[in-house]
Amino acid sequence: MAGPILDFWFEFASTYSYPAAMRAGPLAQDAGVHLRWRPFLLGPIFQAQGWTTSPFNLYPAKGRNMWRDLQRICGDLGIPFERPHPFPQSTLRAARVALVALTQPWGEDFCRAIYRAEFGEARNLEDTQTIAGVLEDLGQNARAILERAQSTENKEQLRANTAEAQRLEIFGSPSFVTEDGELFWGNDRLEAALKWATR
Amino acid sequence: MAGPILDFWFEFASTYSYPAAMRAGPLAQDAGVHLRWRPFLLGPIFQAQGWTTSPFNLYPAKGRNMWRDLQRICGDLGIPFERPHPFPQSTLRAARVALVALTQPWGEDFCRAIYRAEFGEARNLEDTQTIAGVLEDLGQNARAILERAQSTENKEQLRANTAEAQRLEIFGSPSFVTEDGELFWGNDRLEAALKWATR
């Protein structure tokens, strides 16, 4: 695909990555930017800075405002919002499946559907049935894909993605990285990242 | 003044409060919103969640990206940026003077000039001469105002502001609070706060 590339680094457990995932595709298309969806895990990165859970759980006032803010943002975008329990969720399996999915034409739809299930319908990603249901809704063979996701090669690919995110000094999700290495963090920086990518 | 009121809670040590302070006045005026400038201290609030310095110092990758992000934002706004040393600065005296200044017609100009001195010119607010210089540039009697700022009544007013910020569950700067109690945090939420205030 011609045009500049923007890497979209995302972790399914991340709250603000939900509106970002819903917005990013159409905005990138309008800007003529090829958005490369790159799942990774925030857990090892948070652990490296001494966090054992989401900062929104560690800092309650900040967490309460984040949920309210996310609700407002989803309302403005006209996308459903329902606060998930538990939070954060283990997204290891969903991220592995996303890696497989993103080699297919329906991969981005899968990622959006996972975010919608989690933050729009409060479904639990730790339940394999949630992921299987999303795959089936997309007309895919859930059993075969879940099996491929558990392959050693695929597991290693996710570890490699997470290691690359750390190398890029990514510290949160969503993050956007341009071809010349500019790092933009947060749903609110999507427009600035697209602008940088096309300047 | 007619029209809705939006409280603009700010701490001079806060990086993103610099572009917010530069943007807020004109945007509020355009929206027909009366912006009420309310200085407070983040120190006691950060300490209550176990932080002894800025989170940008506690989390180095996040901190490096914040400085770069702030530089990009200031570039887009066409306002000067120079990274201050030390960071964060003790802003106790500047906040006390701001309380006095904001009873005067030149109060908001004083606040903007303090932010510009700190983040646009890397001047040190811990040096009383910096604050005196800003006051003099505004044609004011620096000695008299610095003295008023140190009055018991004024010191208590700043403590009361900080206590009210805590009561409102403010956890960062800038924060915007509408008359019906909606809390918006961050320079990037200024537009949303103004929209909420006028809906």
HADDOCK unambig.tbl for C-alpha pairs under 7 A between the chains (distance, minus, plus):
assign (segid A and resid 49 and name CA) (segid B and resid 59 and name CA) 6.78 0.50 0.50
assign (segid A and resid 59 and name CA) (segid B and resid 49 and name CA) 6.81 0.50 0.50
assign (segid A and resid 61 and name CA) (segid B and resid 169 and name CA) 5.81 0.50 0.50
assign (segid A and resid 61 and name CA) (segid B and resid 171 and name CA) 6.52 0.50 0.50
assign (segid A and resid 62 and name CA) (segid B and resid 171 and name CA) 6.17 0.50 0.50
assign (segid A and resid 169 and name CA) (segid B and resid 61 and name CA) 5.80 0.50 0.50
assign (segid A and resid 171 and name CA) (segid B and resid 61 and name CA) 6.49 0.50 0.50
assign (segid A and resid 171 and name CA) (segid B and resid 62 and name CA) 6.15 0.50 0.50
